[in-house]
Amino acid sequence: MKANFKLLVLFLSLGLVLQSCSSDDDGATTSAPVITDFEFGEGTDHSTDLVADRGTDLHLEANIYAENVVSSITLKIHSHDDITLAEGEEAWEFTQVYDDASYQVINATFHEHIDIPATTPAGEYHVELIVVDELGNSSEVEGHLDVLAPITISGFEMDETVVRGSDFHAEFLVNAHNGIHEISVDIHAHDIPVGEGEVEWDYENVYSDYHDLTEAEFHKHIDVPATAPAGEYHVTFTVEDENGNIQTYESHIDITA
């Protein structure tokens, strides 16, 4: 009888221990995902220098370590309030949730490329990466991205009028951190009637003497034939860099008799 009683006490004690362990498990908490090695930069060469040209793609990568299965990864990119829009530019921000099967694992490597529109204003942008696991635990990392204009044209000056048979001057500064490939000039008329003794005039020229320079001053004098019809002409300057990026500047000039 005593032996049976001792055995009963032993089973009851074991049950209490197991229940206690189960209760501890039910109340256990797990840590939020850990994000390491967060990097981003120009997408072409998987750069990590935190800059990218507008009109190209941005490479982003991070390692994620989680005790629970990852539920979603959210990427957000937005500009700071002090960025102003120039002509032809459009405000840009990016938000995307990645919740496909390749990321819904215990540990994941985040690797994506996103396009930066060519109309994006240059300046500093805030980058956020947010990871949420299936229990709702979340972590986030952030950084700053400098979006650059691959080509800038500044200090533009050009004569407003020119007498046919003479020349006019045009000048401006070019900055192209990928190197200048060439600068071209195109001049054409706006439906100007051609009179007696006049010859319709269009001008196109490519200047390759700036090749490989990252900074240059364009300063040229362009001859206007004495037979060019008088009127308003459209002038387009085009700068192309070594990566194929193009920046144009448009103006007008009046040719007088």
Phi and psi in degrees as GROMACS dihedral restraints (atoms count N, CA, C in turn):
[ dihedral_restraints ]
;  ai    aj    ak    al  type     phi  dphi    fc
    3     4     5     6     1   -64.1    20    10
    4     5     6     7     1   -39.2    20    10
    6     7     8     9     1   -63.5    20    10
    7     8     9    10     1   -41.0    20    10
    9    10    11    12     1   -66.2    20    10
   10    11    12    13     1   -38.1    20    10
   12    13    14    15     1   -64.1    20    10
   13    14    15    16     1   -43.0    20    10
   15    16    17    18     1   -63.5    20    10
   16    17    18    19     1   -38.5    20    10
   18    19    20    21     1   -65.4    20    10
   19    20    21    22     1   -39.4    20    10
   21    22    23    24     1   -64.2    20    10
   22    23    24    25     1   -42.1    20    10
   24    25    26    27     1   -62.9    20    10
   25    26    27    28     1   -38.6    20    10
   27    28    29    30     1   -63.4    20    10
   28    29    30    31     1   -44.4    20    10
   30    31    32    33     1   -65.2    20    10
   31    32    33    34     1   -41.1    20    10
   33    34    35    36     1   -63.0    20    10
   34    35    36    37     1   -40.6    20    10
   36    37    38    39     1   -64.8    20    10
   37    38    39    40     1   -42.6    20    10
   39    40    41    42     1   -62.9    20    10
   40    41    42    43     1   -39.0    20    10
   42    43    44    45     1   -63.5    20    10
   43    44    45    46     1   -40.7    20    10
   45    46    47    48     1   -64.1    20    10
   46    47    48    49     1   -39.7    20    10
   48    49    50    51     1   -63.7    20    10
   49    50    51    52     1   -44.2    20    10
   51    52    53    54     1   -64.9    20    10
   52    53    54    55     1   -40.3    20    10
   54    55    56    57     1   -63.8    20    10
   55    56    57    58     1   -40.2    20    10
   57    58    59    60     1   -63.5    20    10
   58    59    60    61     1   -42.3    20    10
   60    61    62    63     1   -63.5    20    10
   61    62    63    64     1   -40.6    20    10
   63    64    65    66     1   -63.6    20    10
   64    65    66    67     1   -40.6    20    10
   66    67    68    69     1   -63.5    20    10
   67    68    69    70     1   -40.1    20    10
   69    70    71    72     1   -62.4    20    10
   70    71    72    73     1   -40.5    20    10
   72    73    74    75     1   -64.6    20    10
   73    74    75    76     1   -41.2    20    10
   75    76    77    78     1   -62.3    20    10
   76    77    78    79     1   -31.5    20    10
   78    79    80    81     1   -94.2    20    10
   79    80    81    82     1     4.2    20    10
   81    82    83    84     1   -68.7    20    10
   82    83    84    85     1   146.4    20    10
   84    85    86    87     1  -115.2    20    10
   85    86    87    88     1   151.3    20    10
   87    88    89    90     1  -116.2    20    10
   88    89    90    91     1   155.8    20    10
   90    91    92    93     1   -78.0    20    10
   91    92    93    94     1   155.7    20    10
   93    94    95    96     1   -71.1    20    10
   94    95    96    97     1   157.4    20    10
   96    97    98    99     1   -56.4    20    10
   97    98    99   100     1   149.9    20    10
   99   100   101   102     1  -109.9    20    10
  100   101   102   103     1   127.4    20    10
  102   103   104   105     1  -108.9    20    10
  103   104   105   106     1   123.8    20    10
  105   106   107   108     1  -129.6    20    10
  106   107   108   109     1   165.0    20    10
  108   109   110   111     1    54.1    20    10
  109   110   111   112     1    40.8    20    10
  111   112   113   114     1   -73.8    20    10
  112   113   114   115     1   123.5    20    10
  114   115   116   117     1  -143.4    20    10
  115   116   117   118     1   154.8    20    10
  117   118   119   120     1  -161.8    20    10
  118   119   120   121     1   158.3    20    10
  120   121   122   123     1   171.1    20    10
  121   122   123   124     1  -167.9    20    10
  123   124   125   126     1   -52.0    20    10
  124   125   126   127     1   129.7    20    10
  126   127   128   129     1   -75.1    20    10
  127   128   129   130     1   -28.9    20    10
  129   130   131   132     1   -57.7    20    10
  130   131   132   133     1   -45.7    20    10
  132   133   134   135     1  -113.3    20    10
  133   134   135   136     1    20.8    20    10
  135   136   137   138     1    51.6    20    10
  136   137   138   139     1    47.4    20    10
  138   139   140   141     1   -68.1    20    10
  139   140   141   142     1   155.5    20    10
  141   142   143   144     1  -120.8    20    10
  142   143   144   145     1    22.8    20    10
  144   145   146   147     1   -89.1    20    10
  145   146   147   148     1     8.7    20    10
  147   148   149   150     1    65.7    20    10
  148   149   150   151     1    21.6    20    10
  150   151   152   153     1  -132.2    20    10
  151   152   153   154     1   156.6    20    10
  153   154   155   156     1  -157.9    20    10
  154   155   156   157     1   147.3    20    10
  156   157   158   159     1   -80.8    20    10
  157   158   159   160     1   140.9    20    10
  159   160   161   162     1   -66.0    20    10
  160   161   162   163     1   148.3    20    10
  162   163   164   165     1    85.7    20    10
  163   164   165   166     1     3.0    20    10
  165   166   167   168     1  -122.3    20    10
  166   167   168   169     1  -171.5    20    10
  168   169   170   171     1  -109.5    20    10
  169   170   171   172     1   155.9    20    10
  171   172   173   174     1  -109.6    20    10
  172   173   174   175     1   130.8    20    10
  174   175   176   177     1   -96.5    20    10
  175   176   177   178     1   133.0    20    10
  177   178   179   180     1  -132.4    20    10
  178   179   180   181     1   143.2    20    10
  180   181   182   183     1  -152.9    20    10
  181   182   183   184     1   146.9    20    10
  183   184   185   186     1  -160.3    20    10
  184   185   186   187     1   151.0    20    10
  186   187   188   189     1   -99.8    20    10
  187   188   189   190     1   136.7    20    10
  189   190   191   192     1  -123.3    20    10
  190   191   192   193     1   124.8    20    10
  192   193   194   195     1  -116.1    20    10
  193   194   195   196     1   124.8    20    10
  195   196   197   198     1  -137.9    20    10
  196   197   198   199     1   144.4    20    10
  198   199   200   201     1   -80.9    20    10
  199   200   201   202     1   -20.8    20    10
  201   202   203   204     1  -122.8    20    10
  202   203   204   205     1   164.1    20    10
  204   205   206   207     1   -61.5    20    10
  205   206   207   208     1   135.2    20    10
  207   208   209   210     1   -68.8    20    10
  208   209   210   211     1   134.3    20    10
  210   211   212   213     1   -93.3    20    10
  211   212   213   214     1   -45.2    20    10
  213   214   215   216     1  -157.3    20    10
  214   215   216   217     1   156.0    20    10
  216   217   218   219     1  -127.6    20    10
  217   218   219   220     1   126.3    20    10
  219   220   221   222     1  -115.9    20    10
  220   221   222   223     1   130.7    20    10
  222   223   224   225     1  -112.1    20    10
  223   224   225   226     1   129.5    20    10
  225   226   227   228     1  -129.2    20    10
  226   227   228   229     1   135.7    20    10
  228   229   230   231     1  -135.0    20    10
  229   230   231   232     1   127.3    20    10
  231   232   233   234     1  -148.8    20    10
  232   233   234   235     1   156.5    20    10
  234   235   236   237     1   -86.0    20    10
  235   236   237   238     1   166.3    20    10
  237   238   239   240     1   -84.7    20    10
  238   239   240   241     1   159.6    20    10
  240   241   242   243     1   -65.6    20    10
  241   242   243   244     1   -19.5    20    10
  243   244   245   246     1   -85.8    20    10
  244   245   246   247     1     4.4    20    10
  246   247   248   249     1   -81.1    20    10
  247   248   249   250     1   125.1    20    10
  249   250   251   252     1  -105.9    20    10
  250   251   252   253     1   150.5    20    10
  252   253   254   255     1   -89.6    20    10
  253   254   255   256     1   128.6    20    10
  255   256   257   258     1   -92.7    20    10
  256   257   258   259     1   173.0    20    10
  258   259   260   261     1   -60.2    20    10
  259   260   261   262     1   131.6    20    10
  261   262   263   264     1    86.7    20    10
  262   263   264   265     1    -3.8    20    10
  264   265   266   267     1   -96.9    20    10
  265   266   267   268     1   153.6    20    10
  267   268   269   270     1  -134.2    20    10
  268   269   270   271     1   135.9    20    10
  270   271   272   273     1   -57.0    20    10
  271   272   273   274     1   140.2    20    10
  273   274   275   276     1  -133.8    20    10
  274   275   276   277     1   132.8    20    10
  276   277   278   279     1  -143.5    20    10
  277   278   279   280     1   157.1    20    10
  279   280   281   282     1  -135.8    20    10
  280   281   282   283     1   131.4    20    10
  282   283   284   285     1  -140.6    20    10
  283   284   285   286     1   128.4    20    10
  285   286   287   288     1  -149.1    20    10
  286   287   288   289     1   138.9    20    10
  288   289   290   291     1  -102.7    20    10
  289   290   291   292     1   126.2    20    10
  291   292   293   294     1  -106.0    20    10
  292   293   294   295     1   111.6    20    10
  294   295   296   297     1  -135.6    20    10
  295   296   297   298     1    28.7    20    10
  297   298   299   300     1   -78.0    20    10
  298   299   300   301     1   169.9    20    10
  300   301   302   303     1   -61.3    20    10
  301   302   303   304     1   -30.8    20    10
  303   304   305   306     1   -65.7    20    10
  304   305   306   307     1   -22.6    20    10
  306   307   308   309     1  -100.8    20    10
  307   308   309   310     1   -14.9    20    10
  309   310   311   312     1   -87.8    20    10
  310   311   312   313     1    69.7    20    10
  312   313   314   315     1  -136.6    20    10
  313   314   315   316     1   176.2    20    10
  315   316   317   318     1   -65.8    20    10
  316   317   318   319     1   -54.5    20    10
  318   319   320   321     1  -120.4    20    10
  319   320   321   322     1   139.0    20    10
  321   322   323   324     1  -141.5    20    10
  322   323   324   325     1   155.1    20    10
  324   325   326   327     1  -111.0    20    10
  325   326   327   328     1   114.9    20    10
  327   328   329   330     1   -81.7    20    10
  328   329   330   331     1   124.6    20    10
  330   331   332   333     1  -149.0    20    10
  331   332   333   334     1   112.0    20    10
  333   334   335   336     1  -141.9    20    10
  334   335   336   337     1   156.0    20    10
  336   337   338   339     1  -123.5    20    10
  337   338   339   340     1   130.9    20    10
  339   340   341   342     1  -126.1    20    10
  340   341   342   343     1   148.5    20    10
  342   343   344   345     1   -85.3    20    10
  343   344   345   346     1   137.4    20    10
  345   346   347   348     1  -104.1    20    10
  346   347   348   349     1   115.2    20    10
  348   349   350   351     1   -57.2    20    10
  349   350   351   352     1   147.7    20    10
  351   352   353   354     1   -66.1    20    10
  352   353   354   355     1   -18.4    20    10
  354   355   356   357     1   -90.8    20    10
  355   356   357   358     1     3.9    20    10
  357   358   359   360     1   -68.2    20    10
  358   359   360   361     1   131.5    20    10
  360   361   362   363     1   -64.7    20    10
  361   362   363   364     1   139.2    20    10
  363   364   365   366     1   -69.2    20    10
  364   365   366   367     1   148.4    20    10
  366   367   368   369     1   150.7    20    10
  367   368   369   370     1  -170.3    20    10
  369   370   371   372     1   -92.7    20    10
  370   371   372   373     1   134.9    20    10
  372   373   374   375     1  -124.2    20    10
  373   374   375   376     1   147.2    20    10
  375   376   377   378     1   -95.1    20    10
  376   377   378   379     1   129.2    20    10
  378   379   380   381     1  -115.3    20    10
  379   380   381   382     1   129.3    20    10
  381   382   383   384     1  -127.1    20    10
  382   383   384   385     1   136.7    20    10
  384   385   386   387     1  -123.6    20    10
  385   386   387   388     1   119.9    20    10
  387   388   389   390     1  -119.4    20    10
  388   389   390   391     1   127.3    20    10
  390   391   392   393     1  -117.1    20    10
  391   392   393   394     1   130.0    20    10
  393   394   395   396     1  -123.7    20    10
  394   395   396   397     1   132.1    20    10
  396   397   398   399     1   -93.8    20    10
  397   398   399   400     1   178.0    20    10
  399   400   401   402     1   -68.8    20    10
  400   401   402   403     1   -14.6    20    10
  402   403   404   405     1   -94.4    20    10
  403   404   405   406     1     0.4    20    10
  405   406   407   408     1    93.1    20    10
  406   407   408   409     1    -2.0    20    10
  408   409   410   411     1   -68.3    20    10
  409   410   411   412     1   140.2    20    10
  411   412   413   414     1  -137.1    20    10
  412   413   414   415     1   152.1    20    10
  414   415   416   417     1  -139.6    20    10
  415   416   417   418     1   158.9    20    10
  417   418   419   420     1  -149.4    20    10
  418   419   420   421     1   147.4    20    10
  420   421   422   423     1  -126.9    20    10
  421   422   423   424     1   158.2    20    10
  423   424   425   426     1  -145.3    20    10
  424   425   426   427     1   163.7    20    10
  426   427   428   429     1  -162.8    20    10
  427   428   429   430     1  -174.9    20    10
  429   430   431   432     1  -127.6    20    10
  430   431   432   433     1   136.2    20    10
  432   433   434   435     1  -116.6    20    10
  433   434   435   436     1   132.1    20    10
  435   436   437   438     1   -96.9    20    10
  436   437   438   439     1   113.8    20    10
  438   439   440   441     1   -89.8    20    10
  439   440   441   442     1   124.1    20    10
  441   442   443   444     1  -109.0    20    10
  442   443   444   445     1   149.8    20    10
  444   445   446   447     1   -87.3    20    10
  445   446   447   448     1   117.4    20    10
  447   448   449   450     1   -60.0    20    10
  448   449   450   451     1   -28.9    20    10
  450   451   452   453     1  -134.6    20    10
  451   452   453   454     1   132.8    20    10
  453   454   455   456     1  -126.7    20    10
  454   455   456   457     1   141.6    20    10
  456   457   458   459     1  -117.6    20    10
  457   458   459   460     1   127.3    20    10
  459   460   461   462     1  -142.0    20    10
  460   461   462   463     1   166.6    20    10
  462   463   464   465     1    61.3    20    10
  463   464   465   466     1    36.3    20    10
  465   466   467   468     1   -71.7    20    10
  466   467   468   469     1   132.9    20    10
  468   469   470   471     1  -140.4    20    10
  469   470   471   472     1   136.5    20    10
  471   472   473   474     1  -154.7    20    10
  472   473   474   475     1   143.9    20    10
  474   475   476   477     1   -58.9    20    10
  475   476   477   478     1   143.0    20    10
  477   478   479   480     1   -83.8    20    10
  478   479   480   481     1   -30.6    20    10
  480   481   482   483     1  -135.6    20    10
  481   482   483   484     1   158.2    20    10
  483   484   485   486     1  -150.6    20    10
  484   485   486   487     1   139.3    20    10
  486   487   488   489     1   -83.2    20    10
  487   488   489   490     1   129.3    20    10
  489   490   491   492     1   -59.8    20    10
  490   491   492   493     1   145.6    20    10
  492   493   494   495     1    91.6    20    10
  493   494   495   496     1    -2.7    20    10
  495   496   497   498     1  -122.6    20    10
  496   497   498   499     1  -163.7    20    10
  498   499   500   501     1  -127.3    20    10
  499   500   501   502     1   162.8    20    10
  501   502   503   504     1  -127.5    20    10
  502   503   504   505     1   157.7    20    10
  504   505   506   507     1  -111.1    20    10
  505   506   507   508     1   149.3    20    10
  507   508   509   510     1  -139.9    20    10
  508   509   510   511     1   139.9    20    10
  510   511   512   513     1  -151.1    20    10
  511   512   513   514     1   150.0    20    10
  513   514   515   516     1  -166.7    20    10
  514   515   516   517     1   165.3    20    10
  516   517   518   519     1  -102.0    20    10
  517   518   519   520     1   140.9    20    10
  519   520   521   522     1  -122.2    20    10
  520   521   522   523     1   133.5    20    10
  522   523   524   525     1  -124.4    20    10
  523   524   525   526     1   120.8    20    10
  525   526   527   528     1  -140.1    20    10
  526   527   528   529     1   100.2    20    10
  528   529   530   531     1   -69.8    20    10
  529   530   531   532     1   -12.4    20    10
  531   532   533   534     1   -91.5    20    10
  532   533   534   535     1    -1.2    20    10
  534   535   536   537     1    96.1    20    10
  535   536   537   538     1   139.4    20    10
  537   538   539   540     1   -82.1    20    10
  538   539   540   541     1   131.3    20    10
  540   541   542   543     1   -90.5    20    10
  541   542   543   544     1   -50.9    20    10
  543   544   545   546     1  -164.5    20    10
  544   545   546   547     1   161.1    20    10
  546   547   548   549     1  -125.2    20    10
  547   548   549   550     1   130.2    20    10
  549   550   551   552     1  -123.7    20    10
  550   551   552   553     1   153.7    20    10
  552   553   554   555     1  -126.8    20    10
  553   554   555   556     1   133.7    20    10
  555   556   557   558     1  -128.9    20    10
  556   557   558   559     1   126.9    20    10
  558   559   560   561     1  -127.4    20    10
  559   560   561   562     1   129.4    20    10
  561   562   563   564     1  -149.1    20    10
  562   563   564   565     1   159.1    20    10
  564   565   566   567     1   -88.6    20    10
  565   566   567   568     1   164.6    20    10
  567   568   569   570     1  -105.6    20    10
  568   569   570   571     1    83.6    20    10
  570   571   572   573     1    48.9    20    10
  571   572   573   574     1    45.1    20    10
  573   574   575   576     1   -83.7    20    10
  574   575   576   577     1   127.8    20    10
  576   577   578   579     1   -66.6    20    10
  577   578   579   580     1   143.6    20    10
  579   580   581   582     1   -98.3    20    10
  580   581   582   583     1   117.2    20    10
  582   583   584   585     1   -87.0    20    10
  583   584   585   586     1   179.2    20    10
  585   586   587   588     1   -63.8    20    10
  586   587   588   589     1   132.3    20    10
  588   589   590   591     1    81.7    20    10
  589   590   591   592     1    -1.8    20    10
  591   592   593   594     1  -101.0    20    10
  592   593   594   595     1   156.9    20    10
  594   595   596   597     1  -131.6    20    10
  595   596   597   598     1   128.1    20    10
  597   598   599   600     1   -52.7    20    10
  598   599   600   601     1   135.3    20    10
  600   601   602   603     1  -125.4    20    10
  601   602   603   604     1   124.4    20    10
  603   604   605   606     1  -126.8    20    10
  604   605   606   607     1   147.7    20    10
  606   607   608   609     1  -129.8    20    10
  607   608   609   610     1   129.8    20    10
  609   610   611   612     1  -138.2    20    10
  610   611   612   613     1   133.1    20    10
  612   613   614   615     1  -151.7    20    10
  613   614   615   616     1   142.3    20    10
  615   616   617   618     1  -114.7    20    10
  616   617   618   619     1   126.6    20    10
  618   619   620   621     1  -106.8    20    10
  619   620   621   622     1   113.0    20    10
  621   622   623   624     1  -105.3    20    10
  622   623   624   625     1     7.4    20    10
  624   625   626   627     1   -77.2    20    10
  625   626   627   628     1     0.8    20    10
  627   628   629   630     1  -101.6    20    10
  628   629   630   631     1     7.9    20    10
  630   631   632   633     1   -54.2    20    10
  631   632   633   634     1   130.8    20    10
  633   634   635   636     1    77.2    20    10
  634   635   636   637     1    -8.1    20    10
  636   637   638   639     1   -74.3    20    10
  637   638   639   640     1   143.0    20    10
  639   640   641   642     1   -94.7    20    10
  640   641   642   643     1   -20.8    20    10
  642   643   644   645     1  -136.0    20    10
  643   644   645   646     1   137.6    20    10
  645   646   647   648     1  -157.2    20    10
  646   647   648   649     1   154.7    20    10
  648   649   650   651     1  -108.5    20    10
  649   650   651   652     1   116.9    20    10
  651   652   653   654     1   -86.2    20    10
  652   653   654   655     1   121.0    20    10
  654   655   656   657     1  -145.0    20    10
  655   656   657   658     1   107.3    20    10
  657   658   659   660     1  -135.0    20    10
  658   659   660   661     1   154.1    20    10
  660   661   662   663     1  -115.0    20    10
  661   662   663   664     1   126.5    20    10
  663   664   665   666     1  -114.1    20    10
  664   665   666   667     1   124.9    20    10
  666   667   668   669     1   -77.3    20    10
  667   668   669   670     1   138.6    20    10
  669   670   671   672     1  -111.5    20    10
  670   671   672   673     1   121.4    20    10
  672   673   674   675     1   -58.8    20    10
  673   674   675   676     1   148.3    20    10
  675   676   677   678     1   -67.1    20    10
  676   677   678   679     1   -17.8    20    10
  678   679   680   681     1   -94.1    20    10
  679   680   681   682     1     1.6    20    10
  681   682   683   684     1   -66.9    20    10
  682   683   684   685     1   132.1    20    10
  684   685   686   687     1   -61.2    20    10
  685   686   687   688     1   141.2    20    10
  687   688   689   690     1   -73.3    20    10
  688   689   690   691     1   145.9    20    10
  690   691   692   693     1   149.7    20    10
  691   692   693   694     1  -170.4    20    10
  693   694   695   696     1   -90.9    20    10
  694   695   696   697     1   135.2    20    10
  696   697   698   699     1  -121.8    20    10
  697   698   699   700     1   143.9    20    10
  699   700   701   702     1   -93.0    20    10
  700   701   702   703     1   130.1    20    10
  702   703   704   705     1  -120.6    20    10
  703   704   705   706     1   126.2    20    10
  705   706   707   708     1  -123.0    20    10
  706   707   708   709     1   125.4    20    10
  708   709   710   711     1  -104.8    20    10
  709   710   711   712     1   129.7    20    10
  711   712   713   714     1  -124.8    20    10
  712   713   714   715     1   126.2    20    10
  714   715   716   717     1  -111.7    20    10
  715   716   717   718     1   126.8    20    10
  717   718   719   720     1  -116.5    20    10
  718   719   720   721     1   133.4    20    10
  720   721   722   723     1   -95.1    20    10
  721   722   723   724     1   179.9    20    10
  723   724   725   726     1   -71.0    20    10
  724   725   726   727     1   -13.4    20    10
  726   727   728   729     1   -97.8    20    10
  727   728   729   730     1     4.9    20    10
  729   730   731   732     1    89.0    20    10
  730   731   732   733     1     1.1    20    10
  732   733   734   735     1   -70.4    20    10
  733   734   735   736     1   146.4    20    10
  735   736   737   738     1  -129.5    20    10
  736   737   738   739     1   136.7    20    10
  738   739   740   741     1  -129.8    20    10
  739   740   741   742     1   132.0    20    10
  741   742   743   744     1  -117.4    20    10
  742   743   744   745     1   156.1    20    10
  744   745   746   747     1  -136.7    20    10
  745   746   747   748     1   128.3    20    10
  747   748   749   750     1  -115.1    20    10
  748   749   750   751     1   143.8    20    10
  750   751   752   753     1  -151.6    20    10
  751   752   753   754     1  -177.4    20    10
  753   754   755   756     1  -136.2    20    10
  754   755   756   757     1   151.6    20    10
  756   757   758   759     1  -140.2    20    10
  757   758   759   760     1   142.2    20    10
  759   760   761   762     1   -97.5    20    10
  760   761   762   763     1   123.5    20    10
  762   763   764   765     1   -97.0    20    10
  763   764   765   766     1   125.2    20    10
  765   766   767   768     1  -112.2    20    10
  766   767   768   769     1   157.6    20    10
